[in-house]
Amino acid sequence: MAKKISSLVCRQLEKAARAAAKQSYSPYSEFPVGAAVLAASGQIYVGCNVENASYGLCNCAERTAIFTAAAAGERRILAVAVFTPTAQPTSPCGACRQVINEFGPTALVISVCASTARHETTLDRLLPGAFGPDALA
Protein backbone atom coordinates (compact mmCIF):
# COMPACT_ATOMS: atom_id res chain seq x y z
CA MET A 1 0.00 0.00 0.00
CA ALA A 2 1.35 3.41 -0.98
CA LYS A 3 1.97 5.92 1.78
CA LYS A 4 -0.42 8.89 1.66
CA ILE A 5 1.35 11.90 0.17
CA SER A 6 -0.07 15.32 1.08
CA SER A 7 -1.49 17.54 -1.64
CA LEU A 8 1.16 20.14 -0.78
CA VAL A 9 3.98 17.66 -1.41
CA CYS A 10 2.29 16.50 -4.62
CA ARG A 11 2.20 20.11 -5.84
CA GLN A 12 5.89 20.52 -4.92
CA LEU A 13 6.74 17.39 -6.92
CA GLU A 14 4.73 18.58 -9.92
CA LYS A 15 6.39 22.02 -9.81
CA ALA A 16 9.84 20.42 -9.53
CA ALA A 17 9.12 18.12 -12.50
CA ARG A 18 7.99 21.06 -14.64
CA ALA A 19 11.13 23.01 -13.73
CA ALA A 20 13.38 20.00 -14.41
CA ALA A 21 12.03 19.74 -17.97
CA LYS A 22 13.60 23.14 -18.66
CA GLN A 23 17.02 21.51 -18.13
CA SER A 24 16.31 18.72 -20.63
CA TYR A 25 18.95 17.89 -23.21
CA SER A 26 16.66 16.82 -26.05
CA PRO A 27 18.06 18.17 -29.35
CA TYR A 28 16.87 15.12 -31.34
CA SER A 29 13.31 14.57 -30.15
CA GLU A 30 12.68 18.16 -29.03
CA PHE A 31 10.52 16.54 -26.31
CA PRO A 32 11.70 17.93 -22.95
CA VAL A 33 10.61 15.79 -20.02
CA GLY A 34 11.12 16.46 -16.32
CA ALA A 35 10.67 14.27 -13.28
CA ALA A 36 10.81 14.59 -9.52
CA VAL A 37 10.95 11.77 -7.00
CA LEU A 38 10.11 11.89 -3.33
CA ALA A 39 12.48 9.69 -1.34
CA ALA A 40 11.47 8.04 1.93
CA SER A 41 13.79 10.55 3.65
CA GLY A 42 11.49 13.36 2.48
CA GLN A 43 14.10 14.74 0.05
CA ILE A 44 13.00 15.55 -3.51
CA TYR A 45 15.34 14.68 -6.39
CA VAL A 46 14.85 15.90 -9.94
CA GLY A 47 15.90 14.71 -13.35
CA CYS A 48 15.36 15.45 -17.02
CA ASN A 49 15.70 13.41 -20.16
CA VAL A 50 19.19 13.37 -21.61
CA GLU A 51 19.55 12.37 -25.25
CA ASN A 52 22.57 11.15 -27.15
CA ALA A 53 23.43 10.95 -30.85
CA SER A 54 23.61 7.19 -30.27
CA TYR A 55 19.88 6.98 -29.49
CA GLY A 56 20.14 3.81 -27.41
CA LEU A 57 22.19 5.72 -24.86
CA CYS A 58 19.44 8.23 -24.04
CA ASN A 59 18.09 8.38 -20.51
CA CYS A 60 14.55 9.25 -19.44
CA ALA A 61 13.80 11.93 -16.86
CA GLU A 62 12.35 9.46 -14.37
CA ARG A 63 15.45 7.27 -14.41
CA THR A 64 17.74 10.31 -14.16
CA ALA A 65 15.87 11.46 -11.04
CA ILE A 66 15.87 7.99 -9.47
CA PHE A 67 19.55 7.41 -10.24
CA THR A 68 20.35 10.80 -8.68
CA ALA A 69 18.44 9.77 -5.56
CA ALA A 70 20.25 6.42 -5.46
CA ALA A 71 23.62 8.15 -5.89
CA ALA A 72 22.75 10.25 -2.82
CA GLY A 73 22.14 7.06 -0.81
CA GLU A 74 18.37 6.82 -1.10
CA ARG A 75 16.99 3.31 -1.43
CA ARG A 76 13.24 3.88 -1.26
CA ILE A 77 10.99 6.27 -3.14
CA LEU A 78 7.42 7.14 -2.24
CA ALA A 79 6.32 9.12 -5.28
CA VAL A 80 7.30 10.14 -8.80
CA ALA A 81 5.97 13.11 -10.75
CA VAL A 82 6.62 13.35 -14.48
CA PHE A 83 5.97 16.33 -16.76
CA THR A 84 5.60 15.97 -20.52
CA PRO A 85 4.99 18.82 -23.01
CA THR A 86 1.73 17.27 -24.20
CA ALA A 87 -1.96 18.16 -24.06
CA GLN A 88 -2.70 15.04 -21.99
CA PRO A 89 -0.56 13.42 -19.27
CA THR A 90 1.85 10.68 -20.34
CA SER A 91 2.73 7.73 -18.12
CA PRO A 92 6.33 6.57 -17.61
CA CYS A 93 7.68 4.17 -20.24
CA GLY A 94 8.19 0.49 -19.49
CA ALA A 95 11.88 0.85 -18.63
CA CYS A 96 11.11 3.65 -16.18
CA ARG A 97 8.29 1.63 -14.62
CA GLN A 98 10.76 -1.19 -14.00
CA VAL A 99 13.27 1.19 -12.37
CA ILE A 100 10.54 2.80 -10.25
CA ASN A 101 9.56 -0.71 -9.13
CA GLU A 102 13.09 -1.35 -7.87
CA PHE A 103 12.86 1.52 -5.39
CA GLY A 104 9.10 2.02 -4.92
CA PRO A 105 6.87 -0.88 -5.94
CA THR A 106 3.78 0.91 -4.61
CA ALA A 107 4.99 4.47 -5.29
CA LEU A 108 2.50 7.15 -6.22
CA VAL A 109 2.94 8.12 -9.90
CA ILE A 110 1.71 11.58 -10.91
CA SER A 111 1.69 12.52 -14.58
CA VAL A 112 1.24 16.19 -15.52
CA CYS A 113 1.44 18.01 -18.83
CA ALA A 114 1.28 21.36 -20.58
CA SER A 115 -2.45 21.65 -19.81
CA THR A 116 -4.11 21.41 -16.40
CA ALA A 117 -4.86 17.72 -16.94
CA ARG A 118 -3.19 15.26 -14.57
CA HIS A 119 -3.28 11.56 -13.87
CA GLU A 120 -2.50 9.92 -10.55
CA THR A 121 -2.05 6.19 -9.95
CA THR A 122 0.39 3.81 -8.28
CA LEU A 123 3.26 1.89 -9.80
CA ASP A 124 1.73 -1.50 -8.99
CA ARG A 125 -1.26 -0.53 -11.14
CA LEU A 126 1.01 0.56 -14.01
CA LEU A 127 3.19 -2.55 -13.75
CA PRO A 128 1.19 -5.43 -12.25
CA GLY A 129 3.11 -8.61 -11.53
CA ALA A 130 6.43 -6.77 -11.84
CA PHE A 131 9.78 -8.54 -11.74
CA GLY A 132 11.73 -7.17 -8.82
CA PRO A 133 14.31 -7.87 -6.13
CA ASP A 134 12.07 -10.45 -4.43
CA ALA A 135 12.18 -12.60 -7.57
CA LEU A 136 15.92 -13.03 -7.08
CA ALA A 137 15.66 -14.32 -3.50
C-alpha positions in Angstrom: 0.0 0.0 0.0 1.4 3.4 -1.0 2.0 5.9 1.8 -0.4 8.9 1.7 1.4 11.9 0.2 -0.1 15.3 1.1 -1.5 17.5 -1.6 1.2 20.1 -0.8 4.0 17.7 -1.4 2.3 16.5 -4.6 2.2 20.1 -5.8 5.9 20.5 -4.9 6.7 17.4 -6.9 4.7 18.6 -9.9 6.4 22.0 -9.8 9.8 20.4 -9.5 9.1 18.1 -12.5 8.0 21.1 -14.6 11.1 23.0 -13.7 13.4 20.0 -14.4 12.0 19.7 -18.0 13.6 23.1 -18.7 17.0 21.5 -18.1 16.3 18.7 -20.6 18.9 17.9 -23.2 16.7 16.8 -26.1 18.1 18.2 -29.4 16.9 15.1 -31.3 13.3 14.6 -30.1 12.7 18.2 -29.0 10.5 16.5 -26.3 11.7 17.9 -22.9 10.6 15.8 -20.0 11.1 16.5 -16.3 10.7 14.3 -13.3 10.8 14.6 -9.5 11.0 11.8 -7.0 10.1 11.9 -3.3 12.5 9.7 -1.3 11.5 8.0 1.9 13.8 10.6 3.7 11.5 13.4 2.5 14.1 14.7 0.1 13.0 15.5 -3.5 15.3 14.7 -6.4 14.9 15.9 -9.9 15.9 14.7 -13.4 15.4 15.5 -17.0 15.7 13.4 -20.2 19.2 13.4 -21.6 19.6 12.4 -25.3 22.6 11.1 -27.1 23.4 11.0 -30.8 23.6 7.2 -30.3 19.9 7.0 -29.5 20.1 3.8 -27.4 22.2 5.7 -24.9 19.4 8.2 -24.0 18.1 8.4 -20.5 14.6 9.2 -19.4 13.8 11.9 -16.9 12.3 9.5 -14.4 15.4 7.3 -14.4 17.7 10.3 -14.2 15.9 11.5 -11.0 15.9 8.0 -9.5 19.6 7.4 -10.2 20.4 10.8 -8.7 18.4 9.8 -5.6 20.2 6.4 -5.5 23.6 8.1 -5.9 22.7 10.2 -2.8 22.1 7.1 -0.8 18.4 6.8 -1.1 17.0 3.3 -1.4 13.2 3.9 -1.3 11.0 6.3 -3.1 7.4 7.1 -2.2 6.3 9.1 -5.3 7.3 10.1 -8.8 6.0 13.1 -10.8 6.6 13.3 -14.5 6.0 16.3 -16.8 5.6 16.0 -20.5 5.0 18.8 -23.0 1.7 17.3 -24.2 -2.0 18.2 -24.1 -2.7 15.0 -22.0 -0.6 13.4 -19.3 1.8 10.7 -20.3 2.7 7.7 -18.1 6.3 6.6 -17.6 7.7 4.2 -20.2 8.2 0.5 -19.5 11.9 0.9 -18.6 11.1 3.7 -16.2 8.3 1.6 -14.6 10.8 -1.2 -14.0 13.3 1.2 -12.4 10.5 2.8 -10.3 9.6 -0.7 -9.1 13.1 -1.4 -7.9 12.9 1.5 -5.4 9.1 2.0 -4.9 6.9 -0.9 -5.9 3.8 0.9 -4.6 5.0 4.5 -5.3 2.5 7.1 -6.2 2.9 8.1 -9.9 1.7 11.6 -10.9 1.7 12.5 -14.6 1.2 16.2 -15.5 1.4 18.0 -18.8 1.3 21.4 -20.6 -2.5 21.6 -19.8 -4.1 21.4 -16.4 -4.9 17.7 -16.9 -3.2 15.3 -14.6 -3.3 11.6 -13.9 -2.5 9.9 -10.5 -2.0 6.2 -10.0 0.4 3.8 -8.3 3.3 1.9 -9.8 1.7 -1.5 -9.0 -1.3 -0.5 -11.1 1.0 0.6 -14.0 3.2 -2.6 -13.7 1.2 -5.4 -12.2 3.1 -8.6 -11.5 6.4 -6.8 -11.8 9.8 -8.5 -11.7 11.7 -7.2 -8.8 14.3 -7.9 -6.1 12.1 -10.4 -4.4 12.2 -12.6 -7.6 15.9 -13.0 -7.1 15.7 -14.3 -3.5 
